[in-house]
Amino acid sequence: MTIERVDASSLHAWHAMRPLLWPREPLDDLEEAAKMLERPHLLTIVARDGNRIAGFAEASIRRDYVNGCETSPVVFLEGIYVLPGHRKRGIARALSDAVAAWGRKAGCTEFASDALVENTDSHAMHCALGFEETERVVYFRKLL
């Protein structure tokens, strides 16, 4: 297994895999996806198992307040996904380790992430990767 930045050879596979994690937030087309890769504060990587893309991670450097953190900037795991047939084989850990290394290189001393309250599978994965829960937040809104 190898971890690499998304490039021309993995762009289509990564773009096709994103809706598996974020079905309500699709990138409309490959051009939009390619533009995302040009942002210097974002990291988009894939795990390649042989010739097949088995998972991906997206991360950012956040300079605003990050819940549960005490420093700035913070490397933030925006999303991580491993195809079901490839889980429990260290792929999420390898992706997370690559994001952490990128964050350290950018001067970050904290690594943060989040998950929906009901997503207990994600909670378990985060704990297995060494994250600790810092707080829970419920968001509200009111139409005006």
C-alpha positions in Angstrom: 0.0 0.0 0.0 1.2 3.5 -0.8 -0.1 6.9 0.2 0.2 9.7 -2.4 -1.3 13.1 -3.2 -4.2 13.1 -5.6 -2.8 13.7 -9.1 -4.0 13.1 -12.7 -3.7 9.3 -12.2 -5.9 9.2 -9.2 -8.2 12.2 -9.8 -11.1 10.2 -11.3 -11.0 7.5 -8.5 -10.9 10.1 -5.7 -13.7 12.2 -7.3 -15.9 9.1 -7.6 -15.2 8.0 -4.0 -16.0 11.4 -2.4 -19.8 10.9 -2.5 -19.4 7.7 -0.5 -18.4 9.8 2.4 -20.3 13.0 1.6 -23.4 12.1 -0.5 -24.9 15.6 0.1 -21.8 17.5 -0.9 -20.7 16.3 -4.4 -18.1 18.2 -6.4 -20.0 18.8 -9.6 -17.2 18.0 -12.1 -13.6 17.1 -12.4 -12.6 20.6 -13.2 -14.0 21.8 -9.8 -12.2 18.8 -8.1 -8.9 19.7 -9.8 -9.1 23.3 -8.6 -9.5 22.0 -5.1 -6.1 20.3 -5.3 -4.4 23.7 -6.1 -5.2 25.2 -2.7 -2.0 25.2 -0.6 -3.8 25.0 2.8 -5.5 21.7 1.7 -4.1 18.2 1.5 -5.9 15.5 -0.6 -4.3 12.1 -0.5 -5.2 8.6 -1.5 -4.2 5.1 -0.4 -3.3 2.9 -3.3 -3.6 -0.9 -2.8 -1.8 -2.2 -5.9 -3.4 -0.4 -8.8 -6.7 0.3 -7.0 -7.5 3.4 -4.8 -8.7 1.9 -1.5 -9.3 5.1 0.4 -8.7 8.8 0.7 -8.2 11.6 3.2 -8.7 15.4 3.0 -7.2 17.7 5.5 -6.7 21.5 5.9 -4.7 23.9 8.0 -7.1 25.9 10.1 -6.1 29.1 11.6 -9.4 30.0 13.2 -10.6 28.5 16.5 -10.9 24.7 16.4 -13.1 23.2 19.0 -11.1 21.4 21.7 -7.7 22.8 20.6 -5.5 25.3 22.3 -3.1 26.3 19.5 -3.2 27.7 16.0 -2.7 26.7 13.3 -4.3 23.2 13.6 -4.2 20.4 11.1 -7.8 19.3 10.6 -8.9 16.0 9.2 -11.8 17.1 7.0 -12.7 13.6 6.0 -11.3 10.1 5.7 -12.8 7.1 3.9 -11.7 3.6 3.2 -13.7 1.2 1.0 -15.4 -1.5 3.0 -13.4 -4.3 1.5 -10.1 -2.7 2.5 -11.0 -1.8 6.1 -9.2 -3.1 9.2 -5.9 -3.3 7.3 -4.2 -0.1 8.5 -5.2 2.1 5.6 -6.9 4.7 7.8 -3.9 4.8 10.1 -1.5 5.3 7.1 -3.7 8.1 5.8 -3.9 9.7 9.2 -0.2 9.4 9.7 0.5 11.1 6.4 -1.9 14.0 7.3 -0.1 14.3 10.7 3.3 14.5 9.0 2.0 17.2 6.7 0.6 19.1 9.7 3.8 18.9 11.6 5.7 20.2 8.6 3.3 23.2 8.5 4.1 24.0 12.1 1.0 22.4 13.7 1.2 20.9 17.1 -2.4 19.7 17.3 -4.4 17.4 15.0 -8.2 17.7 15.1 -11.2 16.1 13.5 -14.9 15.8 14.0 -17.7 13.3 13.5 -21.5 13.4 13.7 -22.8 12.5 17.1 -24.6 9.4 15.8 -21.5 8.1 13.8 -20.2 5.7 16.3 -18.1 3.8 13.7 -16.2 7.1 13.1 -15.8 7.7 16.8 -14.3 4.2 17.2 -11.9 4.8 14.3 -10.8 8.1 15.7 -10.1 6.6 19.1 -8.1 3.7 17.4 -6.1 6.3 15.6 -5.1 8.0 18.9 -7.6 10.9 18.9 -9.3 11.8 22.1 -12.8 13.2 22.4 -12.7 16.9 23.6 -16.3 18.0 23.5 -19.7 17.5 21.9 -21.6 20.3 20.2 -25.2 20.6 19.0 -25.8 23.2 16.3 -29.0 25.1 16.1 -30.5 27.4 13.5 -33.6 29.6 13.1 -35.0 30.7 9.8 -35.5 34.5 9.5 
